[in-house]
Amino acid sequence: MAILRRVGIPLLVIIIIAGLVFLASFFLAGSQTPTTITYTVQRGNISAIVRTTGKVEAVRSVRLSFRTGDLLRRTLVKPGDYVPSGTLLMELDTSALQRQLDQAEAQREIARFNLSASVEKAQSNPNATPASPSELYSLARQSELADNQLAQARAALDNARIYAPFDGTILSVDANEGDYVNPGQAVMTIGDLGHLQVRASIDELDVGNVAVGQAVNFTLDAFPGKTFDGTVTLVYPNPTSQSGSTVYPAIIGFTRPNDLYLRPGMAANLSITSVSRTNVLVVPNRALETIGLDRYVTLINPDSSTEKVPVVTGLTNADQTEIISGINEGAKISLPR
């Protein structure tokens, strides 16, 4: 009896523990989330998107400079000013040029007077000794040279002034009154802020899929939650280098919204729709498995068994892929959860 008790108690404990383990495994197995879900293959629309960044800029902007050098005497505008075409913006020290202009005007008047007096003398007094043809030619030549010198003096004075080449907004003033300005030195930038565009950088891996006329959707960091629509208007044929990568500049045209004040230099995040297809078979990207050079999906048969089926894929984006052949519409496939 003692032997039975010594054997029976440990045996009972083992049986109880085994039962608890069985019950725990049963309930745990029943509560585990399935590792896959079932997806029914269907038709839909798919677009390939090229994503990149860019900057807002004026469609038309010009860096202005003087054609001559001297001290900057007057700056008549400041950044942000809107100016009509032809407005005087800057002027160098023109005192010496003004003296040259005054002298040229005086010389022209003298030359014209001498020529006119010689002609009138011959016409009013027939008995007077007329000027010889060579004298008349010399006087006419002097008048012509005086006209040319006056035109040059006016042009020199004009070169010491900068006028607005078109209606626009002053974007920057890059020289101070009293500075010596060299010929060709950029001293001011003007732009037409009524017409803006985005200059984007297209990676060389994507540029083959980008073309003029493609639709563009973009956002601006300055206006979170706002979306803008545009169109690719130009892709430059020559590349540039950006952070060690080869990129191709592209221009995105868009209509400036009236309720937002967009400024040049604002950062843009762009999505270019390079290719779109409608009413094609599509599956989520996670349904695809690559084995070697082929791609497969896990097909669920009517008897619930599964098999890997090779498929031919087409267009793809970040979320889904077009299926050209291998499975049919309505087929059920397994997706990892």
C-alpha positions in Angstrom: 0.0 0.0 0.0 2.9 2.3 0.8 4.5 1.3 -2.4 1.3 2.2 -4.3 1.1 5.5 -2.6 4.8 6.2 -3.5 4.2 5.4 -7.2 0.7 6.8 -7.5 1.3 10.3 -6.3 4.1 11.2 -8.7 2.1 9.6 -11.5 -0.9 11.7 -10.7 1.2 14.8 -10.7 2.6 13.9 -14.1 -0.8 13.3 -15.5 -2.1 16.6 -14.2 0.9 18.5 -15.6 0.5 16.8 -19.0 -3.2 17.8 -19.0 -2.4 21.4 -18.2 0.2 21.5 -21.0 -2.3 20.0 -23.4 -5.0 22.5 -22.5 -2.6 25.5 -22.7 -1.3 24.4 -26.1 -4.9 23.9 -27.3 -6.1 27.4 -26.2 -2.9 29.1 -27.4 -3.2 27.5 -30.8 -6.8 28.6 -31.1 -5.9 32.2 -30.1 -2.9 32.6 -32.5 -3.4 35.0 -35.4 -3.1 33.4 -38.8 0.2 34.4 -40.6 -1.5 34.8 -44.0 -4.6 36.3 -45.4 -6.6 35.5 -48.6 -6.7 38.0 -51.4 -8.9 37.8 -54.5 -7.2 38.9 -57.7 -9.1 41.8 -59.3 -8.8 44.5 -61.9 -7.8 48.0 -61.2 -5.8 51.0 -62.2 -2.1 51.4 -61.7 0.4 54.2 -62.2 4.2 54.3 -62.1 5.4 57.2 -60.0 8.8 59.0 -60.2 9.4 60.8 -56.9 11.8 63.7 -56.6 12.4 67.1 -55.1 12.7 70.6 -56.5 12.5 74.4 -55.8 9.9 77.0 -56.8 11.3 79.7 -59.1 10.1 82.5 -61.3 9.5 81.5 -64.9 11.2 84.8 -65.8 14.0 86.2 -63.7 17.1 88.3 -64.6 20.2 89.3 -62.8 20.9 92.9 -63.7 24.3 94.6 -64.2 25.9 97.8 -65.5 27.7 97.9 -68.7 30.2 100.4 -67.3 32.0 100.7 -63.9 31.9 103.5 -61.4 30.6 104.3 -57.9 27.0 103.3 -57.2 25.2 106.6 -56.5 21.5 105.7 -56.1 19.4 102.7 -55.5 15.8 103.5 -56.0 14.1 100.2 -55.0 14.3 97.5 -52.3 13.6 93.8 -52.3 9.9 93.1 -52.6 9.1 96.2 -54.6 6.9 95.7 -57.6 8.1 97.8 -60.6 6.6 98.4 -64.1 8.8 97.9 -67.1 11.1 100.8 -67.8 11.4 102.0 -64.1 14.8 103.4 -63.2 16.2 101.1 -60.5 19.9 102.0 -60.0 22.3 104.7 -61.1 26.0 105.1 -61.0 27.9 108.4 -60.5 27.1 110.1 -63.8 28.6 113.5 -63.2 31.5 113.0 -65.7 29.2 111.3 -68.2 26.8 114.2 -67.9 29.6 116.7 -68.7 30.6 114.6 -71.7 26.9 114.6 -72.9 26.7 118.4 -72.5 29.9 118.9 -74.5 28.7 116.5 -77.2 25.4 118.4 -77.5 27.3 121.7 -77.7 29.6 120.3 -80.4 26.6 119.1 -82.4 24.9 122.5 -82.3 28.1 124.2 -83.5 28.6 121.7 -86.3 24.9 122.0 -87.4 25.1 125.8 -87.2 28.2 126.0 -89.4 26.7 123.7 -92.0 23.4 125.5 -92.0 25.1 129.0 -92.2 27.2 128.0 -95.2 24.1 126.7 -97.1 22.0 129.7 -96.2 24.7 132.2 -97.1 25.0 130.7 -100.6 21.2 130.7 -101.0 20.6 134.3 -99.7 23.4 136.0 -101.5 24.0 134.8 -105.0 26.9 137.2 -105.5 28.8 135.7 -102.5 31.6 133.3 -103.1 30.0 129.9 -102.6 31.6 127.3 -100.5 33.4 124.7 -102.5 32.1 121.1 -102.6 34.9 120.0 -100.5 34.1 122.6 -97.8 30.5 121.6 -97.8 31.4 117.9 -97.5 33.7 118.7 -94.6 31.0 120.7 -92.8 28.5 117.9 -93.4 31.0 115.3 -92.2 31.6 117.3 -89.0 27.9 117.5 -88.4 27.6 113.7 -88.8 30.5 113.0 -86.5 28.9 115.3 -83.9 25.7 113.4 -84.1 27.6 110.1 -83.6 29.5 111.5 -80.6 26.2 112.7 -79.1 24.6 109.3 -79.5 27.7 107.6 -77.9 27.5 110.1 -75.0 23.8 109.3 -74.5 24.5 105.6 -74.6 27.3 105.9 -72.1 25.0 107.8 -69.7 22.3 105.1 -70.3 24.8 102.4 -69.5 25.3 104.0 -66.1 21.6 103.4 -65.3 19.6 100.2 -64.8 15.9 100.1 -65.8 13.4 97.3 -65.2 13.3 95.1 -68.3 9.8 93.9 -67.6 7.0 94.2 -65.0 8.3 92.3 -62.0 9.3 92.2 -58.3 12.8 93.0 -57.0 14.1 89.8 -55.6 17.5 91.0 -54.4 19.7 94.1 -54.2 23.3 93.0 -54.2 25.3 96.3 -54.0 25.2 99.3 -51.7 25.3 102.9 -52.5 28.9 104.1 -52.5 30.3 100.7 -53.6 32.4 100.6 -56.7 30.6 98.5 -59.3 32.5 96.7 -62.1 31.1 96.2 -65.6 29.0 93.0 -65.7 28.8 92.7 -61.9 25.4 91.4 -60.8 23.8 94.1 -58.6 20.1 93.2 -58.6 17.7 90.4 -59.5 14.2 91.0 -60.8 11.5 88.3 -61.3 8.0 87.9 -62.5 6.3 86.3 -59.5 3.0 86.1 -61.3 4.2 83.2 -63.2 6.1 80.5 -61.3 7.5 77.0 -62.0 9.3 74.2 -60.2 12.8 73.2 -61.2 13.2 69.5 -60.3 16.2 67.1 -60.4 15.5 63.7 -62.1 17.8 60.9 -61.2 19.5 59.3 -64.2 17.8 56.0 -63.2 14.4 57.6 -63.6 14.9 60.1 -66.5 14.0 57.5 -69.1 10.5 57.3 -67.7 9.9 61.1 -67.6 8.6 63.0 -70.6 7.1 66.4 -71.4 3.3 66.4 -70.9 3.3 64.0 -67.9 1.1 64.9 -64.9 2.8 66.0 -61.7 1.4 66.2 -58.2 3.5 68.1 -55.6 3.5 69.5 -52.1 5.4 72.5 -50.6 7.0 72.3 -47.2 5.8 75.8 -46.6 2.1 74.8 -46.9 1.6 71.4 -45.2 -1.5 69.6 -46.4 -1.8 71.6 -49.6 -1.5 69.8 -52.9 -0.6 71.3 -56.3 -1.1 70.0 -59.8 1.4 70.6 -62.7 2.8 69.3 -65.9 6.3 68.4 -67.1 7.2 71.2 -69.6 10.9 70.5 -70.2 13.5 67.9 -69.5 17.0 69.2 -70.1 19.2 67.0 -72.3 22.4 67.7 -70.4 22.9 66.4 -66.9 24.4 68.0 -63.8 26.0 66.6 -60.7 24.1 66.7 -57.4 25.6 65.2 -54.2 27.7 62.8 -56.3 24.8 61.6 -58.4 23.9 62.4 -62.0 20.6 64.2 -62.4 18.7 65.9 -65.2 17.0 69.2 -64.5 13.3 69.3 -65.4 10.8 72.2 -65.4 7.3 71.7 -63.9 4.7 74.2 -65.0 1.7 75.0 -62.8 -0.9 77.7 -62.3 -0.1 79.8 -59.2 -3.1 79.7 -56.7 -4.5 83.1 -55.9 -5.1 82.4 -52.2 -1.4 81.5 -51.4 1.7 83.6 -51.6 4.3 81.3 -53.1 7.9 82.5 -53.1 11.0 81.5 -55.1 13.1 79.0 -53.3 10.3 77.1 -51.6 11.1 73.3 -51.4 8.8 71.0 -53.4 8.2 67.3 -53.1 7.0 65.9 -56.5 5.3 62.8 -57.8 5.5 62.5 -61.6 3.0 60.0 -63.1 5.2 58.5 -65.8 2.9 55.6 -66.9 -0.7 54.8 -66.2 -2.8 51.7 -67.0 -6.4 51.1 -66.4 -8.6 47.9 -66.0 -5.6 45.5 -65.5 -5.0 42.7 -63.1 -3.2 44.0 -60.0 -1.9 42.4 -56.8 -0.3 43.8 -53.7 3.5 43.8 -53.9 3.8 41.6 -50.9 2.0 38.8 -52.8 5.0 38.4 -55.0 8.0 36.2 -54.2 11.1 36.3 -56.3 12.9 32.9 -56.8 15.9 33.1 -59.1 14.8 35.2 -62.1 11.1 34.4 -61.8 8.3 35.8 -59.7 5.7 33.7 -58.0 2.4 34.1 -56.1 1.0 31.5 -53.7 -2.3 30.3 -55.3 -5.0 28.9 -53.0 -6.8 25.9 -54.8 -10.5 25.1 -54.3 -9.5 22.3 -51.9 -7.6 24.9 -49.8 -4.2 23.5 -50.8 -1.6 26.0 -52.0 1.0 26.0 -54.7 3.5 28.6 -56.0 2.6 29.7 -59.5 4.9 31.7 -61.8 3.5 35.0 -63.1 4.6 37.6 -65.6 4.5 41.1 -64.2 4.2 44.5 -65.8 4.0 47.9 -64.3 4.8 48.3 -60.7 4.8 51.1 -58.1 5.3 51.3 -54.3 2.1 49.5 -53.5 1.0 47.1 -56.2 2.1 45.3 -59.4 0.3 44.6 -62.7 -0.1 40.9 -63.6 0.1 40.2 -67.3 -0.2 36.4 -67.2 -0.1 33.4 -64.8 -3.3 33.8 -62.8 -6.8 34.9 -63.7 -9.2 37.5 -62.3 -11.0 36.1 -59.3 -8.2 33.7 -58.3 -7.5 33.6 -54.6 -3.9 34.0 -53.5 -2.2 34.0 -50.1 -0.6 37.2 -48.7 1.7 37.4 -45.7 -0.2 39.3 -43.0 
